[in-house]
Structures are given as C-alpha cells and as structure tokens.
C-alpha cells in the first residue's frame, strides 16, 4: 500500500483518512433511527475530518484544524439561534393575530 493517497494534485497520508474515519464514528449515534440524516452526518463528518487532516498536514500545526472546527461550530450555532428566533417571532405574530380577532387564547393549542 502506498504511503500517500493522491487526490487532486495533493498527496495526503493514509493516516489522515483514518483520522477522518475516526472523526465520523461518533456521528453514527442517530444512524438506525433516522438513516437519511445519519448518513448525511457521516458524510459531513468524514469530509470535515479529511479537511482537518489536510489543514494539519499543510500547516504542520494543530491550530489550523482547531480554528476551522471552531469556525464551523460558530456558523452552525448562529444558524440555529437565528432559526429559533425566527420561529419564536412567527409564533408571537400568530398569537397577536388570534387575540386581535377576539378568539379565545388557549396556550396549550
């Protein structure tokens, strides 16, 4: 087996691919229940693990993959927080509309 895996003009060690596979394993927790979302999480985790291994080889420092992982987390949480804020705002709009029309307010409905 060759020591390096050629990919698009860049050669990466096989250890980087093994590390990417290990990075994808913890994301297998939702695989049996929701196979579509689980398989996307696996592909996503493997791809970002491969990017992290590539950044590690190019920069010769663990700081580059750490910064990349943190930036990805910040973007993910920003999207989730914005989505939750949007859902709460739309729910408040619905409640205000129901109250203004004279309908009875039922917080459990």
N, C-alpha and C positions, 0 to 999 in steps of 0.2 A: 504494500500500500504506500503511495507517495506521502511524503511528509506534509505537503501543502496542497490545498484544494484551489485550483484556478477558477476564478469567477470574474467575468467581465474585465479582464485586464489586471485584476488584483488577485494576488495569491494569499490565501488565508490558511493558517494551520488548522488541522483537523480538530485540535483541542478547542478551538473557538466554536466549531459546530457542535461538539459535545457539550460545551458550556451553554450554548443556546438551547439545546435539547433539555438540559437540566433546568434552565430558566423557565421552560414551558411546562414542566411537570407539575408545579404547584397550581397551575391554572386548570388542571384536569378535574377539579372538585365538582364542577357542575356538568360534567360530561354526560352521565347517564340520564339525568332528568331532562335536560334541555340540550339535545345533541347539536342543534344548529348554532346556538350561542356558545356552547362548549367548544365546538370545532373552530369557530372564529377566534375564541380566546386562545386556543392552542396555536393557531397560525400567527396571530398577532404577537403572542409572547415569544414564539420562536424567531420571528422576523426581528423584533426589537432586541432579542438576545444576540442574534447574528450581527446586528448593527453595533451593539455594545462591544462585542468581541473585535469587530473591525476597528472601532474607535480606540480600543485598548491597544491593538497592535500598531496602529498608526501613530498614536500619541506617546506610547511607551509609559503611560501613566493611568492609574485607575480613576483619576479625576474626570476625564472626558466622559466615560460611560456613566459615572455618577451624576454629572451635570445634565447629561441627556435624559437620564431616568427622572431626575427631579423636574426638568422642564416638561416632560410628558405628563407627570403627575399634576403639575400646576395647571396645564391646559385641560386635563380631564376634570379636575375639581372645579375649575372655572365654568366649564360647560354644564356640569351637574348643578352647581349653585345657581346659575342663570336659568336653567330649566325649571328648577324648583321654584324660584322667584316668579317666573312666568306663570306657572300653574297656580300658585297662590294668588297672584293678581287676577287671573281669569276667574278663579273661584269667588273672590270678593266681588267682582263685577256681576256675576250671576246672582249672588245673594242680594246685592243692592237692587238689581232689577226685579227680583221677586218681591222684595219689601215695598218697592215703589208701586208695584201693581196691586198691592193690597192683599197678596196671598199670605197665608199663614206661614210663619217662619218655623221650619222643622229642622233643627241642627243635625238630626240623625238621617235625614234623607239626602 
